[in-house]
Amino acid sequence: TIEHGGVYERLELVRRRLAFKDQVPISNVEMGEAITILKTVLSEKDLHADYRAKAHRMIGELAEVMGDTRVAIENYREALIHNPKVGVKMAFARIEKGSRGK
């Protein structure tokens, strides 16, 4: 089961699913499972900063899909703290700017 997989395998499972979110919408069940996996990864002791950044990035992406801008911003911000090159600067700036206009 995925609970017994390594950090890389768990992150890769979620990353692969997110890669197709535009072609095949993610169900609420899949989102819940993905968030559970990512939170489990984040609970790992001595987790490398790159893995921590990737997990926060993916939680941010899932939050965007769900329309939860606040959670997306929080997780993108956290991802940037752990790795400024994690690939969320544009998404972070876009949704942060949009949320200020509300």
C-alpha positions as CSV (number, residue, x, y, z in Angstrom):
1,T,0.0,0.0,0.0
2,I,1.0,3.6,-0.5
3,E,1.3,4.1,3.3
4,H,4.3,1.9,3.2
5,G,6.0,3.6,0.2
6,G,8.9,5.9,0.6
7,V,8.6,9.7,0.5
8,Y,9.6,9.9,-3.1
9,E,7.0,7.3,-4.2
10,R,4.2,9.1,-2.3
11,L,5.1,12.5,-3.8
12,E,5.4,11.0,-7.2
13,L,1.9,9.4,-7.0
14,V,0.3,12.7,-6.2
15,R,2.5,14.6,-8.8
16,R,1.4,12.2,-11.5
17,R,-2.3,12.7,-10.7
18,L,-1.9,16.5,-10.6
19,A,-0.3,16.4,-14.0
20,F,-3.6,15.3,-15.6
21,K,-6.0,17.5,-13.5
22,D,-6.9,19.6,-16.5
23,Q,-7.8,16.6,-18.7
24,V,-9.4,14.5,-16.0
25,P,-11.0,16.4,-13.1
26,I,-9.9,15.3,-9.6
27,S,-12.7,13.9,-7.5
28,N,-13.3,14.9,-3.9
29,V,-12.2,11.5,-2.8
30,E,-8.9,11.7,-4.8
31,M,-8.3,15.2,-3.3
32,G,-8.8,13.9,0.2
33,E,-6.5,10.9,-0.4
34,A,-3.8,13.2,-2.0
35,I,-3.9,15.6,0.9
36,T,-3.7,12.8,3.4
37,I,-0.6,11.4,1.6
38,L,1.0,14.9,1.5
39,K,0.3,15.6,5.2
40,T,1.8,12.2,6.0
41,V,4.9,13.1,4.0
42,L,5.1,16.4,5.8
43,S,5.0,14.6,9.2
44,E,8.2,12.7,8.3
45,K,11.0,13.4,10.7
46,D,14.1,14.9,9.1
47,L,12.3,15.4,5.8
48,H,14.6,17.1,3.2
49,A,13.7,20.7,2.4
50,D,13.1,19.8,-1.3
51,Y,10.6,17.2,-0.5
52,R,8.9,19.5,2.1
53,A,8.7,22.2,-0.6
54,K,7.2,19.8,-3.2
55,A,4.6,18.6,-0.7
56,H,3.5,22.1,0.1
57,R,3.5,23.0,-3.6
58,M,1.1,20.1,-4.3
59,I,-1.1,21.0,-1.4
60,G,-1.3,24.5,-2.8
61,E,-2.2,23.2,-6.2
62,L,-4.9,21.0,-4.8
63,A,-6.2,23.9,-2.8
64,E,-6.4,26.0,-6.0
65,V,-8.4,23.3,-7.7
66,M,-10.8,23.3,-4.7
67,G,-11.0,27.1,-4.8
68,D,-9.4,27.6,-1.4
69,T,-7.1,30.5,-2.2
70,R,-6.1,31.1,1.5
71,V,-4.7,27.5,1.8
72,A,-3.1,27.7,-1.6
73,I,-1.3,30.9,-0.7
74,E,-0.2,29.5,2.7
75,N,1.3,26.4,1.1
76,Y,2.9,28.2,-1.8
77,R,4.5,30.6,0.7
78,E,5.7,27.6,2.8
79,A,7.1,25.9,-0.3
80,L,9.1,29.0,-1.2
81,I,10.6,29.1,2.3
82,H,11.9,25.5,1.9
83,N,13.0,25.9,-1.7
84,P,12.8,29.2,-3.6
85,K,13.1,27.3,-6.9
86,V,10.2,24.8,-6.3
87,G,8.2,26.4,-9.2
88,V,5.4,28.3,-7.5
89,K,6.5,31.9,-7.8
90,M,4.2,32.7,-10.7
91,A,1.2,30.9,-9.2
92,F,1.8,32.4,-5.8
93,A,2.0,35.9,-7.3
94,R,-1.1,35.4,-9.4
95,I,-3.4,34.2,-6.7
96,E,-2.0,36.5,-4.1
97,K,-2.6,39.5,-6.4
98,G,-6.1,38.1,-7.1
99,S,-6.9,37.7,-3.4
100,R,-5.9,41.3,-2.6
101,G,-8.5,42.5,-5.2
102,K,-11.3,40.9,-3.3
